[in-house]
Structures are given as C-alpha cells and as structure tokens.
C-alpha cells in the first residue's frame, strides 16, 4: 500500500493535520517538531497570545480574543469553550482542506478541555476523520481538574471518531520511584508525541510496509469512540524483545489485557536500516499469540535514518471493536465477518458528511415584542434586550 508523497510534496491521498489545543498540547507538539524531519501540517490553537508567539509551531490560531483578551483560560474550562465558539469560522478554515485531524489536548485545565470538543465537532462537520490524543491529570492535581477532565472527555467522545486517553497516573507507574516531577511530565509528553509521530510515519511516508488511510479509518470508525494506545522501545541486541516486553507487559495496555480483548489493532514498527525481516516476523507472531482468535492485525514498518540499533513499536487498539456491517453478506455464528468492509476513501467520506450536515437558515424577527414599549437596556453602547446573534448579524442554522 502506498499513500504517495507527503504534504510537502503534494499529491498525498491522506492529508493530515495535527492540531494542539491549549497550552499543554501546544508545548508537546512544539518539542516534537524540534527533531521531526518532514513533519505534517501542525497547528497551535490557544487563547494565550504570548504562548502562541513563543511557540515554534508555524501555524497559529488565536481563539477568543474578545472573551479571553489574549490571556490563558486560567483553568476555566467554560471559558475555553466560549473562546472556541467565538472563532468557529477560523477553526473551520483550519481543517477544511484535510482528510484526517489528529487532535492533541491536555485535559483538566481551561482551553484544551472544552475547546478541543468544539474543534472536533467542526472537523466532523467538514467530513474529516478525527482521532484525539488526550492526557488526564495526576491525582495530586486535585478533584476539580479531574472533574473537568472527565467532563471534557465526555464532550469529546461525542464529537471525535475515536479518543485515545493517556492518564498521567497510569503513565507515571512506568517510571522509577523518586522520578523528579519535571521528568514525569516530560515522559507523559513523550508518550503523546510518540503516538502521533508513529501514526504519521506509517500513513504519510513511503515505507517498506505502509498502512493505508482505510486501515486507520476502519479501525477508528468501528472502535466505539475509544482506542487504546501502547508504546515500546528497545535498543541494541535483543531490541525487539525489549520493545515487546515494554509494550505487552506495561501499564499502557494493562499488561496485555487490552491486546487480548481487542478485535482490531494497528501495529507500527519503526527501526533503522538494520531492521530485519526476522524481527518483523517475530513481532507479528507475538501479537497473534497475545491477541484473541480472529483479531484483525494491520502491521506497517518504516525504516528511519539515524535509527540503527533502535526499534520502536506503536499500537492503536480497539478494545470495543464493532465490525462494520456488510450489505448483502451472511453473518457468521459469532457475528463477525471474515474480512471487514473497506472504508470509503477520504473524498467520499467528506462528500457524505457534508451532504448530511447541510442546514437551512433560521429566519427570526428582530421585533422587540413585549419589550417594544420599554426603555432598552443599554450597556457599553449595545442594547442587551436584542439577542447577541442579532446584534452581531449572525445567521442561525436549523
């Protein structure tokens, strides 16, 4: 399978946008970009004008200039939602030319927690496949941040095709006791960056064994809106065994329980020019042994310059896999099909989505009704008795 050239060369079948929403995710993507050769289009979406100016991400979208006044959301998740709602047109223009949105956010704070679901909704309306990577707070960060994170997750799952949740508390269990706080946060950031970069590497490069956009689309759209992510890495002699052990016995996939229950998964292998066929065969065999019978395993492999002696495994698994229906086909006794239907190409997905999300305009009168003979409530030159959408000339769809 071959997706063609990358974004810089044009002519790629899967046009990928990676967007960080909020200060935490924008910082993560900024660090990932520092050593990412030929990256995809990456955007930073934030209310904080100063943070955007200091970010190394080339494409910057400042939201909520009126409500946030160029400052951060200060942990106010509702302010983050209002800020995104203030700039719907800018967010729509950001995603309009892409097929896949990989959205990154750190939940629990202000901007990312509730602005990310707004961006995901817009991407869905524009026909993009949307996969979100989000982190949730450590326990010591407090109940309020935990509650806001869970509310944000619930809102995001309603809009994104699939959400990969990386709980900081679970990732922290992978670190030695006594790890400094700064190193713990850096490790969490590295895990999110590894997942995003692994997908990009396998989807948009010419590799010796590519994954296709339809592989990701089929997995995500039939995942029950939730995917699990795992990462393992090894170096030197026995690197394949090191990576397999870290991945299959680590907490990110619950010591292999997720793999054992998953009905479908994407397995991405990245190595240097010395990556051997025997290593790929071993990795695939181990996953077949660990997975449940009949699980769909799609594997891709990339050879990266400068990775000699190094091997990394990235897994995206659908634990609650729901095989796509096949029109006119016969169901087997267990309710599964021998081969899932292929997902429609990106162009077809965008055409279908836009057709189903067309809306007509709602025409409302600007008559003041019962308030016609009452003195208007004027504040800062605006008549507050007139609805905001009328004062601003905003058209309301139905």
N, C-alpha and C positions, 0 to 999 in steps of 0.2 A: 504494500500500500504506500502511496506517495502523495503527500499533500502539496507538492510543488514548492515554489520559492517562499521565503519568509516575507514578513511585512515590508522590509526594506527593499526587497527585490520585486515586490508587487506580485500579482498573479498567484496568491495562495488561496486554496479552497476554503480554508477556515481562518477568517480574520479575527484575531484575538485582541481583546482589550483587557488589561489588568488595571483595576482601579482600587486604590486605597482610600477608605472613607474614615476621616477622623485622624487625629494626630498620631495615635499609636501605630495604626496600619501604614500611614504615610512614612513614618520613620523606618518601619521594617522594609518597605519597598525601596526606600532610598538607599539603605545599606546593601540590599540585594543587588541593586543596579550598579554598585561600585565595581563589581567584578563579574558582571554579566555581559558577555560579548554578544552582539547582535540581538538585543532584547526585543520583546514585542512592544506595542504601544502601551505606555504606562501613564496613568493619570493620578493626580493627588486631588482629593475633594475634601475641603475643610472650611471651617468658618474663620480660622485663625490666619489673618493676613501675614503676620510676621513669620509664622511657622512655614507657610507656603513659600514665602520669599527665600527662606533659608534652605528649603528642600532642594535636593539635586534632581528631583523628578521634573522632566521638561514640560509636561502638560499639567497645568494647574487650574482648578476650578474653585473659585471662592464662592461659597454659598452664604445666604443670609446676611448680606451687607446691612440691611435695614434693621433686622432684629438683633443680630449679634454684634454689629458695629465693628467688625474686623477683629473681634476677640474670640477666644475659645468659648465653648459652651459651658465651661465651669462645672462639669458633671451633671448638667441639667439635660436629661435625655429628651424631654419635650421640646426644649429649645432647639435641639439638633433636628428634630422632625420638622419644626416650623421653618428652620433655615433652609432645609432641602426643598420644602414646599414652596418657598419664596422664589426658587430658581429652577422650576421644572423645565422651562424651555432650554436652559443651558445644559441641564443633565440629559435631556432628550437629544440635543445636538451632539453631546459627547458620545453617546452609544450608537447613534443612527447608522453608522457605516460598518458595523461589526456583526459577526455571527455568534461569538462566544464572549461573555463577560465573566472574567474571574475576579470576584469581588473579595477584598480583604478588609477586615474590621476587627478592632479590639472592643469587646462589649463590656459594659459596666459603667462607662463614663457617659459623656454627653453626645458629641457629634456622631461618632460611629454607631452607637447603639440604636438610634432611631432614624438617622439619615440613610443608613445602609438599606433598610427595607424600602424606602422611597425610591432609591436608585434601582433596586431590584425590580420593583413594580414597573418602572419606566422601561427597563430593559425587556421585561416580559411583553409589555405592550408593543414594543418595537420588533418583537419576534426573535430576540436573542436567547440562546441557551445560557442560563445563569447558574454558575457554581460559586458558592460563597465559602471562604475560609474565615472562621472567626475564633477568637480566643475568649475565654471567660475568666473572671478574676480568681486570684488566690483567696483562700478562706480568710486570711488575715486582713484582706482589703475591706471587709465589713459587709453587713447584711444588705445595706442599701444598694451597693454596687452589684451584689449577687442578684437582688431582685430586679434591678434594671436590666441586667444581662439576660435573665430568663424572659422578661417581657420583650426584649429586643429579639431574642431567638424565636419566640412565638410569632412575632410580626414578620420576621424574615422568612420563616418557613412557609408562610402563606404566599410569598411572592417569588422566591427563588425556586429553581428546578431542584436543587439539592444544596444542603448545607453541611459543611464539614466543620464540626465543633472540636476545638482543641482546648480542653480545660487546662488552665495553668496548673491546677493542683495535681492532675494526673501526670503532666509532663515533668513536674517537679520531682516526682517519685523516681524518675530516671537518673537524677543527679546524686552524687555522693552527699552524705550528710555533712553539713557545715559549708556547703557551697555558698559563696557570697551572693547577696541579693542581686547585684548588678549582673553577675554571671548567669543567675537563674532566669532573669528576664531576657538576657541575650540568647539563651538556649531556646526559650519559647519562640523568640523572633526567628531563630534559625530554622526551627521546625516548620513554621508557616512558610518561610521563604523556600525551603526545600520542596514542599508540596507544590507550590505554584511553579517553581522553576522546573520541576520534574515533568509536570504536565506540558508545559511549553516546549521543552526539549523533545518530547516524543510526538507532539502534534504538529509542530511547525518547522521541523528540520528535516533534511534528507538524511535519514538514518539507515543503518543496515537492516533494521526491522522496525518499521513505523507502525504506530497506532493511527487509526483514521478518526476523523471527526465523528463518524457514525458510531464508532465503538463507544466513545465518551457519551454521545447523545443517547444511545440506547440504555446505557448504564444509569445515567443521571435521571432520565425521564421515567424510569421504572424502579427507582430506588426508594419510593415512599417519602421523598423530600429530605432524605437523610443519608449521607455517605460517611464512612469511616476512613480515616487516613492513617497510614503507617509508614515509617521510615527506618531504614537500617543501613549502616555503612561499615565497610571493612577496608583494611589496608595491609599490604604485604602478603606474605604466604598465608594461605587459608582465608583470604579476604571474603570469599563467597560464603564460607561457613560463619565468619564473624557477622556479616550483614544479615544472613538468615536468622542467626540466633538473636541478634538485637531486635529484629523485626517481629519474629514469630513468638518470642518469649518476653517481649517488652510490654509495658502497660498501655501503649497507644492502641493496640489491637487486643487488649485484655488477655495477654499471654496466649494468643492464638484462638481464643473463643470466637472472635468476630469472623476470622477466616473459616473456622469450622462451620459457622452458621450461614455464611454468605452464599447467595445464589449466583452472584456475578461479581467480577473484580477486574480492574486494570492493573497490570504489573509492569512497572517501568524499570528497566535495568540500565544504569549508566556506568561506563567504565572507560579505560584508556585504550590506546592502540593494542595493548596486550590482552584485551578481553577475549577469552577463549570460548569456542563453541561448547566445550565440555562443561564450562561454568554455567552457560545458559541452560543446558540440558539438566544439570543438577538442580538449578533454581526452580525450573518449571516442574520437575519431578517432585521436589519437596512441597511445592504448593499444591500439586494434585493430591499428594498424600494427606496434607493438612486440611484441604477443603472437603466439603461434603460431596458425595457422589453426584455427578451431573452438573456441578457448578461450572459456569461459563468463565473461563480464564483467558483474557486477552493480554498478550505479552508483547512489549516493544523493547528494543535495545538501541542505545546510542553510544557511539564512540566519540569521546571528547579529548581534544588535545590537552596535554598537561595533566591527564588523569592516570598516567602509568602507575601501576601498583595499587590503584584505588578502585573501589566498586561501591555503588550505592543502589539501594532498592527503594522504590516508592510504590505504594499500593493505595488504590482507591477502591473500596469495597462497599457493596450494597448489601447490608445485613438483612434488610427487609425487602428483598428483591421480588418484584411482581412482574413476571414475564409478559411482554406485550401480546395482545390478542392477535390471532391470525384469522383474517376473514376467509371463510370457506374451508378452514382446516379442521382436522379432527383432534380433539383433546385426548391426551393420554390419560391413563387412570389416575396419575398423581397430579394432573392439572398443569403439567409442564409441557413444553414443546421441545422437539429435538433441536431446533435452531430458532432463536428469536428472529422476528422480522427485522429487516434493516431499517434504520431510522431514515426519515426523509432528508435530503440534502439541505444545507443551510438556507439556500434560496427559497425552497419550498416551505420550510418552517416559517420564514419571515413572511411569505405571501399569505399563508394560512392565518398566522397570528394577526396580521394587520387587517385581514378581512373580518375576523371575528371581533376585533376591538373597535371597529368604526362606531362612532357615536353621532347622534344628531344634536343640534344645538337647542338649549332650553331658552325660550324667549320669555322673560319676565318683565313686567311693567315696572317703571320707576316711579309710579304713583305713590305718594306718601300715605295713602289710605286714611286710617283713623287719625293719623298724626298731621293731616293736611292743615288743620286749623290750630296747631300747637307750635309754639316757638321752637325752632330747631335747636338741637344740642350741638353746639359748635366747640370743637377742640382743635387748636393749632390750625385753624382755617378749614377744617373738614367737618361736614355735617354727619355726625355719628348715627343719626336716625336712618341714613341711607346705607344699605349693606355694603360691605367693603368691596365685593366683586363688582358692584355697580359703580362705586366711586372710581375704581381703577380701570373700568371698562373691560373687565374680564368676562369672556364668554363661558357660560356654564353648560357643559355637555350633559346629555341624558343617556 
